[in-house]
Amino acid sequence: MRRSKLSLAAIPAGVLLLAACAQPAEQAAEDIGLGGGEVENNLSIVTGGTTGVYYPIGGALRTIIGDNLEGQSASVEATGASVENIRLLGSGDGHLAIVQGDAADQGFTGTADFEGDPVETYSLAVLYPNVFHAVTLQDIAESEGFECFSDVVGTRYSVGDIGSGNEATTNQVFESLEIASTELELQQLGYAETANALTNNQLDAGSWVVGEGHSGITELGTTEDIALIEMCDDERDVIVSGYGGYTEHVIPGGTYPGVDDDVSTIAVWNALVVPGTFNEDQAYEITKAMFEHIDEVVGVYAPGEEYLVPETIENSPVPVHPGAVRFYEEQGVDIPADLLPEGSGSDESDE
């Protein structure tokens, strides 16, 4: 997972400029080196849909950057979420992104949606776990006999918006459970569209891979009798032991209207990531400012409070950016060796 920092000292500046103009963006990024990009004064934060959790967290980060980092401002962009966000970082159309860990790992390793076209990103922070919700209506759950997740075979199922981390996670769950796409009538709908389709009897169930207490599911539960399809023990075992870095999770009863019992499922961690070329000093300043004003992030997503601490970085799906490494070192946080980028101070021990 590591990437070496290139030495540019012996290369004339004019040659570097010509090379950057003539070479593909990925090659140019490698020539710049990890953390060696210019400071971006007008940052684009790519998030997700406006009804999700990513978007308000992006708004909190925008405020923190604008209020605390001199000469820097940020804008928040609504997107199709993780997979699209990673591609926006790779193309240079985004500077900071909130993404699901499995999508970030797939981008870094060039697998799944990124096969043959990897996008290496680096973490500034790990935020909170995204929880897999298989949402349906109570009358549908009863008529279809939904007891375990695999019971969705043969039904109309939404995997999430096109290019989203929601879709990527759902597809990985299907693959782990050896459920072929031909065994369902799949649809690619965003959260609002999925809710509408359930209400209008155009869909039997759909995935929300989101923070616990998601407003879209809560809103649906205020107008419809909803149900969450449980992942049974053998299903969770297969998924957690397979690809994607998933963990077991329980959604407490009472989290959503009408769902009174605990629901067993899986979860994946979310991260704030940047491209490898993101300026090292700027990465340090943003990470430091975020944790110094973390109450502003908690203010828009209270369920994440227990996770929004520096120590959560140990769950990073990709290596930590050198600028962020400096911040965590100051906090006395030990970063696992496999998450340290090549050339970072922490990677060069005296032992």
Contacts in CASP RR format, 6 or more apart in sequence:
PFRMAT RR
TARGET T0000
AUTHOR 0000-0000-0000
METHOD contacts of the structure
MODEL  1
MRRSKLSLAAIPAGVLLLAACAQPAEQAAEDIGLGGGEVENNLSIVTGGT
TGVYYPIGGALRTIIGDNLEGQSASVEATGASVENIRLLGSGDGHLAIVQ
GDAADQGFTGTADFEGDPVETYSLAVLYPNVFHAVTLQDIAESEGFECFS
DVVGTRYSVGDIGSGNEATTNQVFESLEIASTELELQQLGYAETANALTN
NQLDAGSWVVGEGHSGITELGTTEDIALIEMCDDERDVIVSGYGGYTEHV
IPGGTYPGVDDDVSTIAVWNALVVPGTFNEDQAYEITKAMFEHIDEVVGV
YAPGEEYLVPETIENSPVPVHPGAVRFYEEQGVDIPADLLPEGSGSDESD
E
1 108 0 8 1.000
1 109 0 8 1.000
1 318 0 8 1.000
1 319 0 8 1.000
1 338 0 8 1.000
1 339 0 8 1.000
2 319 0 8 1.000
2 340 0 8 1.000
2 341 0 8 1.000
2 342 0 8 1.000
3 34 0 8 1.000
3 120 0 8 1.000
3 276 0 8 1.000
3 319 0 8 1.000
3 341 0 8 1.000
3 342 0 8 1.000
4 342 0 8 1.000
4 343 0 8 1.000
5 33 0 8 1.000
5 34 0 8 1.000
5 35 0 8 1.000
5 341 0 8 1.000
5 342 0 8 1.000
5 343 0 8 1.000
6 30 0 8 1.000
6 31 0 8 1.000
6 33 0 8 1.000
8 16 0 8 1.000
8 31 0 8 1.000
8 33 0 8 1.000
16 31 0 8 1.000
19 28 0 8 1.000
19 31 0 8 1.000
20 28 0 8 1.000
20 31 0 8 1.000
20 32 0 8 1.000
23 31 0 8 1.000
25 90 0 8 1.000
25 91 0 8 1.000
25 92 0 8 1.000
26 90 0 8 1.000
29 275 0 8 1.000
29 276 0 8 1.000
29 277 0 8 1.000
32 277 0 8 1.000
33 276 0 8 1.000
33 277 0 8 1.000
34 122 0 8 1.000
34 276 0 8 1.000
34 277 0 8 1.000
34 321 0 8 1.000
34 322 0 8 1.000
34 341 0 8 1.000
34 342 0 8 1.000
34 343 0 8 1.000
35 276 0 8 1.000
35 277 0 8 1.000
35 278 0 8 1.000
35 279 0 8 1.000
35 280 0 8 1.000
35 283 0 8 1.000
35 321 0 8 1.000
35 322 0 8 1.000
35 323 0 8 1.000
36 277 0 8 1.000
36 279 0 8 1.000
36 280 0 8 1.000
37 277 0 8 1.000
37 278 0 8 1.000
37 279 0 8 1.000
38 279 0 8 1.000
39 72 0 8 1.000
39 279 0 8 1.000
39 281 0 8 1.000
39 282 0 8 1.000
40 72 0 8 1.000
40 95 0 8 1.000
40 278 0 8 1.000
40 279 0 8 1.000
40 282 0 8 1.000
41 71 0 8 1.000
41 72 0 8 1.000
41 73 0 8 1.000
42 72 0 8 1.000
42 73 0 8 1.000
42 74 0 8 1.000
42 75 0 8 1.000
43 65 0 8 1.000
43 72 0 8 1.000
43 73 0 8 1.000
43 74 0 8 1.000
43 75 0 8 1.000
43 95 0 8 1.000
43 96 0 8 1.000
44 74 0 8 1.000
44 75 0 8 1.000
44 77 0 8 1.000
44 88 0 8 1.000
44 93 0 8 1.000
44 94 0 8 1.000
44 95 0 8 1.000
44 96 0 8 1.000
45 58 0 8 1.000
45 59 0 8 1.000
45 61 0 8 1.000
45 62 0 8 1.000
45 74 0 8 1.000
45 75 0 8 1.000
45 76 0 8 1.000
45 77 0 8 1.000
45 94 0 8 1.000
45 95 0 8 1.000
45 96 0 8 1.000
45 97 0 8 1.000
45 98 0 8 1.000
46 77 0 8 1.000
46 79 0 8 1.000
46 84 0 8 1.000
46 85 0 8 1.000
46 88 0 8 1.000
46 89 0 8 1.000
46 93 0 8 1.000
46 94 0 8 1.000
46 96 0 8 1.000
46 97 0 8 1.000
46 98 0 8 1.000
47 54 0 8 1.000
47 55 0 8 1.000
47 57 0 8 1.000
47 58 0 8 1.000
47 59 0 8 1.000
47 76 0 8 1.000
47 77 0 8 1.000
47 78 0 8 1.000
47 79 0 8 1.000
47 81 0 8 1.000
47 85 0 8 1.000
47 97 0 8 1.000
47 98 0 8 1.000
48 54 0 8 1.000
48 55 0 8 1.000
48 78 0 8 1.000
48 79 0 8 1.000
48 80 0 8 1.000
48 81 0 8 1.000
48 85 0 8 1.000
48 98 0 8 1.000
48 164 0 8 1.000
49 55 0 8 1.000
49 78 0 8 1.000
49 79 0 8 1.000
49 80 0 8 1.000
49 81 0 8 1.000
49 191 0 8 1.000
50 78 0 8 1.000
51 191 0 8 1.000
51 192 0 8 1.000
51 215 0 8 1.000
51 216 0 8 1.000
52 191 0 8 1.000
52 210 0 8 1.000
52 214 0 8 1.000
52 215 0 8 1.000
52 216 0 8 1.000
53 210 0 8 1.000
53 211 0 8 1.000
53 214 0 8 1.000
53 301 0 8 1.000
54 81 0 8 1.000
54 98 0 8 1.000
54 270 0 8 1.000
55 76 0 8 1.000
55 78 0 8 1.000
56 300 0 8 1.000
56 301 0 8 1.000
57 98 0 8 1.000
57 127 0 8 1.000
57 297 0 8 1.000
57 300 0 8 1.000
57 301 0 8 1.000
58 76 0 8 1.000
58 98 0 8 1.000
59 76 0 8 1.000
59 300 0 8 1.000
60 296 0 8 1.000
60 297 0 8 1.000
60 299 0 8 1.000
60 300 0 8 1.000
61 74 0 8 1.000
61 76 0 8 1.000
61 96 0 8 1.000
61 272 0 8 1.000
61 286 0 8 1.000
61 290 0 8 1.000
61 297 0 8 1.000
62 73 0 8 1.000
62 74 0 8 1.000
62 75 0 8 1.000
62 76 0 8 1.000
63 296 0 8 1.000
64 289 0 8 1.000
64 290 0 8 1.000
64 293 0 8 1.000
64 296 0 8 1.000
64 297 0 8 1.000
65 72 0 8 1.000
65 73 0 8 1.000
65 74 0 8 1.000
65 286 0 8 1.000
65 289 0 8 1.000
66 72 0 8 1.000
66 73 0 8 1.000
66 74 0 8 1.000
67 293 0 8 1.000
68 289 0 8 1.000
68 292 0 8 1.000
68 293 0 8 1.000
69 285 0 8 1.000
69 286 0 8 1.000
69 289 0 8 1.000
72 282 0 8 1.000
74 96 0 8 1.000
77 88 0 8 1.000
77 94 0 8 1.000
79 85 0 8 1.000
79 88 0 8 1.000
80 161 0 8 1.000
80 162 0 8 1.000
80 163 0 8 1.000
80 164 0 8 1.000
81 99 0 8 1.000
81 100 0 8 1.000
81 161 0 8 1.000
81 163 0 8 1.000
81 164 0 8 1.000
81 165 0 8 1.000
81 166 0 8 1.000
82 97 0 8 1.000
82 99 0 8 1.000
82 100 0 8 1.000
82 101 0 8 1.000
82 103 0 8 1.000
82 104 0 8 1.000
82 163 0 8 1.000
82 164 0 8 1.000
82 165 0 8 1.000
82 166 0 8 1.000
82 168 0 8 1.000
83 103 0 8 1.000
83 113 0 8 1.000
83 163 0 8 1.000
83 164 0 8 1.000
83 165 0 8 1.000
83 167 0 8 1.000
83 168 0 8 1.000
84 163 0 8 1.000
84 164 0 8 1.000
85 94 0 8 1.000
85 97 0 8 1.000
85 98 0 8 1.000
85 99 0 8 1.000
86 97 0 8 1.000
86 99 0 8 1.000
86 103 0 8 1.000
86 104 0 8 1.000
86 107 0 8 1.000
86 114 0 8 1.000
86 119 0 8 1.000
86 121 0 8 1.000
86 273 0 8 1.000
87 119 0 8 1.000
88 94 0 8 1.000
88 97 0 8 1.000
89 95 0 8 1.000
89 97 0 8 1.000
89 119 0 8 1.000
89 121 0 8 1.000
89 273 0 8 1.000
89 274 0 8 1.000
89 275 0 8 1.000
90 119 0 8 1.000
90 275 0 8 1.000
92 275 0 8 1.000
95 274 0 8 1.000
95 275 0 8 1.000
95 278 0 8 1.000
96 124 0 8 1.000
96 272 0 8 1.000
96 273 0 8 1.000
96 274 0 8 1.000
96 286 0 8 1.000
97 121 0 8 1.000
97 272 0 8 1.000
97 273 0 8 1.000
97 274 0 8 1.000
98 127 0 8 1.000
98 270 0 8 1.000
98 271 0 8 1.000
98 272 0 8 1.000
98 273 0 8 1.000
99 121 0 8 1.000
99 165 0 8 1.000
99 270 0 8 1.000
99 271 0 8 1.000
99 273 0 8 1.000
100 130 0 8 1.000
100 165 0 8 1.000
100 168 0 8 1.000
100 169 0 8 1.000
100 209 0 8 1.000
100 268 0 8 1.000
100 269 0 8 1.000
100 270 0 8 1.000
101 244 0 8 1.000
101 245 0 8 1.000
101 268 0 8 1.000
101 269 0 8 1.000
101 270 0 8 1.000
101 271 0 8 1.000
101 317 0 8 1.000
101 318 0 8 1.000
102 165 0 8 1.000
102 168 0 8 1.000
102 169 0 8 1.000
102 172 0 8 1.000
102 244 0 8 1.000
102 245 0 8 1.000
102 246 0 8 1.000
102 268 0 8 1.000
102 317 0 8 1.000
103 113 0 8 1.000
103 165 0 8 1.000
103 168 0 8 1.000
103 169 0 8 1.000
104 121 0 8 1.000
104 123 0 8 1.000
104 271 0 8 1.000
104 273 0 8 1.000
104 317 0 8 1.000
104 318 0 8 1.000
105 111 0 8 1.000
105 244 0 8 1.000
105 245 0 8 1.000
105 317 0 8 1.000
105 318 0 8 1.000
106 112 0 8 1.000
106 113 0 8 1.000
106 114 0 8 1.000
106 168 0 8 1.000
107 113 0 8 1.000
107 114 0 8 1.000
107 118 0 8 1.000
107 119 0 8 1.000
107 120 0 8 1.000
107 121 0 8 1.000
108 118 0 8 1.000
108 119 0 8 1.000
108 120 0 8 1.000
108 121 0 8 1.000
108 317 0 8 1.000
108 318 0 8 1.000
108 319 0 8 1.000
109 118 0 8 1.000
110 116 0 8 1.000
110 117 0 8 1.000
110 118 0 8 1.000
110 119 0 8 1.000
112 168 0 8 1.000
112 171 0 8 1.000
112 172 0 8 1.000
113 163 0 8 1.000
113 168 0 8 1.000
119 275 0 8 1.000
120 275 0 8 1.000
120 276 0 8 1.000
120 318 0 8 1.000
121 273 0 8 1.000
121 274 0 8 1.000
121 275 0 8 1.000
121 276 0 8 1.000
121 318 0 8 1.000
122 273 0 8 1.000
122 274 0 8 1.000
122 275 0 8 1.000
122 276 0 8 1.000
122 278 0 8 1.000
122 318 0 8 1.000
122 319 0 8 1.000
122 320 0 8 1.000
122 321 0 8 1.000
122 322 0 8 1.000
122 324 0 8 1.000
122 341 0 8 1.000
123 271 0 8 1.000
123 272 0 8 1.000
123 273 0 8 1.000
123 313 0 8 1.000
123 316 0 8 1.000
123 317 0 8 1.000
123 318 0 8 1.000
123 319 0 8 1.000
123 320 0 8 1.000
123 321 0 8 1.000
123 324 0 8 1.000
123 339 0 8 1.000
124 271 0 8 1.000
124 272 0 8 1.000
124 273 0 8 1.000
124 274 0 8 1.000
124 283 0 8 1.000
124 286 0 8 1.000
124 287 0 8 1.000
124 290 0 8 1.000
124 320 0 8 1.000
124 321 0 8 1.000
124 324 0 8 1.000
125 271 0 8 1.000
125 272 0 8 1.000
125 287 0 8 1.000
125 290 0 8 1.000
125 291 0 8 1.000
125 310 0 8 1.000
125 312 0 8 1.000
125 313 0 8 1.000
125 324 0 8 1.000
126 269 0 8 1.000
126 270 0 8 1.000
126 271 0 8 1.000
126 272 0 8 1.000
126 307 0 8 1.000
126 312 0 8 1.000
126 313 0 8 1.000
126 314 0 8 1.000
126 315 0 8 1.000
126 316 0 8 1.000
127 269 0 8 1.000
127 270 0 8 1.000
127 271 0 8 1.000
127 272 0 8 1.000
127 297 0 8 1.000
127 304 0 8 1.000
127 307 0 8 1.000
127 308 0 8 1.000
127 312 0 8 1.000
128 211 0 8 1.000
128 269 0 8 1.000
128 270 0 8 1.000
128 301 0 8 1.000
128 303 0 8 1.000
128 304 0 8 1.000
128 307 0 8 1.000
128 308 0 8 1.000
129 211 0 8 1.000
129 212 0 8 1.000
129 247 0 8 1.000
129 249 0 8 1.000
129 267 0 8 1.000
129 268 0 8 1.000
129 269 0 8 1.000
129 270 0 8 1.000
129 307 0 8 1.000
130 169 0 8 1.000
130 209 0 8 1.000
130 210 0 8 1.000
130 211 0 8 1.000
130 267 0 8 1.000
130 268 0 8 1.000
130 269 0 8 1.000
130 270 0 8 1.000
131 209 0 8 1.000
131 210 0 8 1.000
131 211 0 8 1.000
131 212 0 8 1.000
131 249 0 8 1.000
131 251 0 8 1.000
131 265 0 8 1.000
131 266 0 8 1.000
131 267 0 8 1.000
132 169 0 8 1.000
132 170 0 8 1.000
132 173 0 8 1.000
132 207 0 8 1.000
132 209 0 8 1.000
132 231 0 8 1.000
132 249 0 8 1.000
132 265 0 8 1.000
132 266 0 8 1.000
132 267 0 8 1.000
132 268 0 8 1.000
133 207 0 8 1.000
133 208 0 8 1.000
133 209 0 8 1.000
133 210 0 8 1.000
133 214 0 8 1.000
133 217 0 8 1.000
133 228 0 8 1.000
133 251 0 8 1.000
133 265 0 8 1.000
134 149 0 8 1.000
134 152 0 8 1.000
134 205 0 8 1.000
134 206 0 8 1.000
134 207 0 8 1.000
134 228 0 8 1.000
134 229 0 8 1.000
134 231 0 8 1.000
134 265 0 8 1.000
135 194 0 8 1.000
135 198 0 8 1.000
135 205 0 8 1.000
135 206 0 8 1.000
135 207 0 8 1.000
135 208 0 8 1.000
135 217 0 8 1.000
135 220 0 8 1.000
135 226 0 8 1.000
135 227 0 8 1.000
135 228 0 8 1.000
135 229 0 8 1.000
136 144 0 8 1.000
136 146 0 8 1.000
136 198 0 8 1.000
136 204 0 8 1.000
136 205 0 8 1.000
136 206 0 8 1.000
136 226 0 8 1.000
136 227 0 8 1.000
136 228 0 8 1.000
136 229 0 8 1.000
137 198 0 8 1.000
137 224 0 8 1.000
137 225 0 8 1.000
137 226 0 8 1.000
137 227 0 8 1.000
138 225 0 8 1.000
138 226 0 8 1.000
138 227 0 8 1.000
139 225 0 8 1.000
140 146 0 8 1.000
140 198 0 8 1.000
140 204 0 8 1.000
140 205 0 8 1.000
140 227 0 8 1.000
141 227 0 8 1.000
141 229 0 8 1.000
144 151 0 8 1.000
144 152 0 8 1.000
144 155 0 8 1.000
144 204 0 8 1.000
145 151 0 8 1.000
146 152 0 8 1.000
146 205 0 8 1.000
146 227 0 8 1.000
146 229 0 8 1.000
147 230 0 8 1.000
147 232 0 8 1.000
148 229 0 8 1.000
148 230 0 8 1.000
148 231 0 8 1.000
148 232 0 8 1.000
148 235 0 8 1.000
149 173 0 8 1.000
149 177 0 8 1.000
149 229 0 8 1.000
149 230 0 8 1.000
149 231 0 8 1.000
149 232 0 8 1.000
149 235 0 8 1.000
150 177 0 8 1.000
150 179 0 8 1.000
150 232 0 8 1.000
150 235 0 8 1.000
151 229 0 8 1.000
152 184 0 8 1.000
152 204 0 8 1.000
152 205 0 8 1.000
152 229 0 8 1.000
153 179 0 8 1.000
153 183 0 8 1.000
153 184 0 8 1.000
154 183 0 8 1.000
154 184 0 8 1.000
154 185 0 8 1.000
155 184 0 8 1.000
155 185 0 8 1.000
155 204 0 8 1.000
155 205 0 8 1.000
156 184 0 8 1.000
156 185 0 8 1.000
156 187 0 8 1.000
156 202 0 8 1.000
156 203 0 8 1.000
156 204 0 8 1.000
156 205 0 8 1.000
157 184 0 8 1.000
157 185 0 8 1.000
157 186 0 8 1.000
157 187 0 8 1.000
157 203 0 8 1.000
157 204 0 8 1.000
157 205 0 8 1.000
157 206 0 8 1.000
157 207 0 8 1.000
158 186 0 8 1.000
158 187 0 8 1.000
158 188 0 8 1.000
158 189 0 8 1.000
158 190 0 8 1.000
158 193 0 8 1.000
158 194 0 8 1.000
158 197 0 8 1.000
158 203 0 8 1.000
158 205 0 8 1.000
158 206 0 8 1.000
158 207 0 8 1.000
159 166 0 8 1.000
159 167 0 8 1.000
159 170 0 8 1.000
159 171 0 8 1.000
159 186 0 8 1.000
159 187 0 8 1.000
159 188 0 8 1.000
159 206 0 8 1.000
159 207 0 8 1.000
160 166 0 8 1.000
160 167 0 8 1.000
160 170 0 8 1.000
160 188 0 8 1.000
160 189 0 8 1.000
160 190 0 8 1.000
160 191 0 8 1.000
160 194 0 8 1.000
160 206 0 8 1.000
160 207 0 8 1.000
161 167 0 8 1.000
161 188 0 8 1.000
161 189 0 8 1.000
161 190 0 8 1.000
161 191 0 8 1.000
162 188 0 8 1.000
164 190 0 8 1.000
165 209 0 8 1.000
166 190 0 8 1.000
166 207 0 8 1.000
166 208 0 8 1.000
166 209 0 8 1.000
166 210 0 8 1.000
167 188 0 8 1.000
169 207 0 8 1.000
169 209 0 8 1.000
169 268 0 8 1.000
170 207 0 8 1.000
170 209 0 8 1.000
172 243 0 8 1.000
172 244 0 8 1.000
173 239 0 8 1.000
173 266 0 8 1.000
174 180 0 8 1.000
174 181 0 8 1.000
175 243 0 8 1.000
176 238 0 8 1.000
176 239 0 8 1.000
176 242 0 8 1.000
176 243 0 8 1.000
177 235 0 8 1.000
177 238 0 8 1.000
177 239 0 8 1.000
187 197 0 8 1.000
187 203 0 8 1.000
189 197 0 8 1.000
189 203 0 8 1.000
189 206 0 8 1.000
191 208 0 8 1.000
191 210 0 8 1.000
191 214 0 8 1.000
191 216 0 8 1.000
192 216 0 8 1.000
194 203 0 8 1.000
194 206 0 8 1.000
194 208 0 8 1.000
195 216 0 8 1.000
195 219 0 8 1.000
195 220 0 8 1.000
196 202 0 8 1.000
197 203 0 8 1.000
198 204 0 8 1.000
198 205 0 8 1.000
198 206 0 8 1.000
198 220 0 8 1.000
198 224 0 8 1.000
199 220 0 8 1.000
199 223 0 8 1.000
199 224 0 8 1.000
205 229 0 8 1.000
208 214 0 8 1.000
208 216 0 8 1.000
208 217 0 8 1.000
209 268 0 8 1.000
210 217 0 8 1.000
211 270 0 8 1.000
211 301 0 8 1.000
211 303 0 8 1.000
212 251 0 8 1.000
212 255 0 8 1.000
212 303 0 8 1.000
213 255 0 8 1.000
213 256 0 8 1.000
213 303 0 8 1.000
217 226 0 8 1.000
217 256 0 8 1.000
218 256 0 8 1.000
218 257 0 8 1.000
220 226 0 8 1.000
221 256 0 8 1.000
221 257 0 8 1.000
221 258 0 8 1.000
222 257 0 8 1.000
225 258 0 8 1.000
226 256 0 8 1.000
226 257 0 8 1.000
226 258 0 8 1.000
226 259 0 8 1.000
227 259 0 8 1.000
228 251 0 8 1.000
228 256 0 8 1.000
228 259 0 8 1.000
228 263 0 8 1.000
228 265 0 8 1.000
230 263 0 8 1.000
230 264 0 8 1.000
230 265 0 8 1.000
231 239 0 8 1.000
231 264 0 8 1.000
231 265 0 8 1.000
231 266 0 8 1.000
232 264 0 8 1.000
233 264 0 8 1.000
236 248 0 8 1.000
236 264 0 8 1.000
236 265 0 8 1.000
236 266 0 8 1.000
239 246 0 8 1.000
239 266 0 8 1.000
240 246 0 8 1.000
240 247 0 8 1.000
240 248 0 8 1.000
240 266 0 8 1.000
244 268 0 8 1.000
245 268 0 8 1.000
245 317 0 8 1.000
246 266 0 8 1.000
246 267 0 8 1.000
246 268 0 8 1.000
247 266 0 8 1.000
247 267 0 8 1.000
247 268 0 8 1.000
248 264 0 8 1.000
248 265 0 8 1.000
248 266 0 8 1.000
248 267 0 8 1.000
249 264 0 8 1.000
249 265 0 8 1.000
249 266 0 8 1.000
249 267 0 8 1.000
250 262 0 8 1.000
250 263 0 8 1.000
250 264 0 8 1.000
250 265 0 8 1.000
251 259 0 8 1.000
251 262 0 8 1.000
251 263 0 8 1.000
251 265 0 8 1.000
252 262 0 8 1.000
253 259 0 8 1.000
253 260 0 8 1.000
253 261 0 8 1.000
253 262 0 8 1.000
253 263 0 8 1.000
254 260 0 8 1.000
269 312 0 8 1.000
269 315 0 8 1.000
269 316 0 8 1.000
269 317 0 8 1.000
271 316 0 8 1.000
271 317 0 8 1.000
271 318 0 8 1.000
272 290 0 8 1.000
273 318 0 8 1.000
274 283 0 8 1.000
274 321 0 8 1.000
276 321 0 8 1.000
278 321 0 8 1.000
280 321 0 8 1.000
280 322 0 8 1.000
280 323 0 8 1.000
280 326 0 8 1.000
281 323 0 8 1.000
283 321 0 8 1.000
283 322 0 8 1.000
283 323 0 8 1.000
283 324 0 8 1.000
284 323 0 8 1.000
284 324 0 8 1.000
284 326 0 8 1.000
284 327 0 8 1.000
287 323 0 8 1.000
287 324 0 8 1.000
287 327 0 8 1.000
287 328 0 8 1.000
288 327 0 8 1.000
290 297 0 8 1.000
291 310 0 8 1.000
291 327 0 8 1.000
291 331 0 8 1.000
294 308 0 8 1.000
294 309 0 8 1.000
297 308 0 8 1.000
298 304 0 8 1.000
298 305 0 8 1.000
298 308 0 8 1.000
310 327 0 8 1.000
310 328 0 8 1.000
310 331 0 8 1.000
310 333 0 8 1.000
311 333 0 8 1.000
313 320 0 8 1.000
313 324 0 8 1.000
313 328 0 8 1.000
313 333 0 8 1.000
313 335 0 8 1.000
313 339 0 8 1.000
314 333 0 8 1.000
314 334 0 8 1.000
314 335 0 8 1.000
314 336 0 8 1.000
314 339 0 8 1.000
316 339 0 8 1.000
318 339 0 8 1.000
319 338 0 8 1.000
319 339 0 8 1.000
319 340 0 8 1.000
319 341 0 8 1.000
320 328 0 8 1.000
320 335 0 8 1.000
320 339 0 8 1.000
320 340 0 8 1.000
320 341 0 8 1.000
321 341 0 8 1.000
322 341 0 8 1.000
322 343 0 8 1.000
322 344 0 8 1.000
322 345 0 8 1.000
325 335 0 8 1.000
325 340 0 8 1.000
325 341 0 8 1.000
325 344 0 8 1.000
325 345 0 8 1.000
325 346 0 8 1.000
328 335 0 8 1.000
329 346 0 8 1.000
335 346 0 8 1.000
337 347 0 8 1.000
340 346 0 8 1.000
340 347 0 8 1.000
341 347 0 8 1.000
END
